[in-house]
């Protein structure tokens, strides 16, 4: 008889960063960032006052990039480059822990991916190889459920001569890739 533990019965998962199990679990150090102490070019280029700045994590935390993304996405130059019409977006805020006001839950996105790829759009689906929230095996399973033929079988992909993960190309312009933890 197999024993299956639910995530609530796995107390060790509380000790790690769920999006990347090899990184430490980070705790925000302050309730509000001290923008004067941050010496990042993108922060210095921001001209408007932001209403909902996120708490600042330690710079050693993997989530520090999420913190910087808030300032990048609200930068006037970024929004202009992305073609966002002035005044159409008040302030970009990163979504956290199911705080979106959805009234419906989509149990599968397979039909949406099939619809997009059958219309000729290219799609890249990727998963981190150390992500416990969205394990790559789950992503690989639903990609297979699309039933597309394999165009280019599993192979490593590289950055600067180092393996960065594995990829497979499927019919209808769909590519699936795993992304390795940076060393």
N, C-alpha and C positions, 0 to 999 in steps of 0.2 A: 504494500500500500504506500503510495507516494504522499508525502506531507508537503503541502503548499502553504507558505506563510504570506499573509497579507502584508502590505507595506507598513501598516500600523503595528505589526508584530516584529518589525525589523528595526530595533532601536538604534543600531549602528548607522542607519541612513541619516539619522538626525545629527550625526557627527561630521558629515561631509557636505560639500556643495553639490546639490542634486543635479544642476546642469552640467557639472564637470566633477566627477567623483574623485579625481586625483588632486583637486585644489582644495585648500582649506575653506571652511565655512566662514564667510566674512560677516562681520557685524558693523553696521553703520556707526561711525565714531561721534558724529554730532547731528543734532536734529536739523540744522540748517548749515549750508556751506558758507565758509568765509571766503568770499570771492577775491578779497584783497590778497590772500596768501597763495592763490593759485597762479602759477606762472606759465600759463598755456596761451599760446597765440590766439586760439579760437575764442577763449573767454575774454581776452582783451579787445577783440574786434566786435563784441556784442554791444549794440548801441541802445537797445531798449531795455526797460526794466521788466524782468520776468516775474510773473506772479506766483508760480508754483515750482521754484527750484527744488530739486530732489535733495535728500540728505547725502552728504559726501562720504563715501566709503574710503578706507585706506587705499592709497595708491597701489599697494601690493595686491589688492583684491582683483579678481577677474571682473567684478562688476564695476570697476572704475570706468571702463569703456562705456558702459550704459550711462553712467553719470555724465561723461563728456558728450554722449550722443544727444542729450537734452539741449545742451548749449549749441551744438552743431546744427540740430534740426530747427532751432529757433533763430539761427543767424540769418540776417537779412540777405546776405550774399548766397547762402545755401538755398533759401526759399526761392530767390530769383532764378538761380541756376536750374532748380527743379521745375520751374514754370508755375509755381504756386501764385495765384492771383492775390495781390495785396489786399488784405482785409478779409479774405475768404477763410483764413485759419487764425483764430485768436492766438493760441499758444499750443505748441505740440507738447504733449505729456505722454510719457511711456506708460503703457498699460501694466498694472500690477495685480496679481492674484485675483483674477476673475472680477475685477471691478467695472467691467463694461456692462451697460444696461441692456443686455440681450434678453429677449423674451423666448428665444428658441435655441436649442442646442443641436448642432449638426453632428451626428454620430459618425459620419464618414464623408470625406471630401473626394472620394474616388470619382464620382460622376462629374464633379467640377473640373478635376484634372483631365479627365477623358474629354470633356467638352472643349476645353482650351487647346489641348494638343491635337485633337482631330480637326480643329480649325486652322492648323498650321503654325501655331505659336510654338516657339522653342521653350522648353521648361527644364530647369535644373532643380532637382530635389536632392537635398543633402541632409546628413545627420552627423553629429559629432560621435566619435567612437567611444567616448567616455561619458555620455549623457544618460543619466538614469531617468530623466523626465520623459525624453523622447528617444528611446533606444533605437539604434540604427536597424536592428533586426525587425522591429515593428514597421519602420518606414520601408524597408526592403520588401516586407510582406505585402503591403498595400500597393507598392509599385508593381510587384508580380501579379497582383489581382487585376491590374489593368489588362493583362493578357497580350501586351505588345511583344512582337518578336525581338530577339536580341540582335542588335546590329554590330556591336563591338563588345565582346565578352569581358568579364572582369579583368582588370589590369590595374597596376599601381599608377598613380599620377604623382608628379614631382614638382618641388619648388627648390630652386638652387641646388639641384642634384640630390635632394633628400626626398624620400617617400613622404607624401603629405596625406595619403589616404588611398582609397580604391574607388574605381568608377566602372560603370557599365552603361553602355548606350543602347537604348531601346528604339523601336520604331516610333513614328509620329513625333520625332524630335524631342524625345524625353531622355534625359540623362540623370542617373542616380549616382551620387558620390558620398563616400564617407570622408570625414575630415579628422585627421589624427591630431592629438594634443601637440601643441608646439613644444619643442624641446629647448 
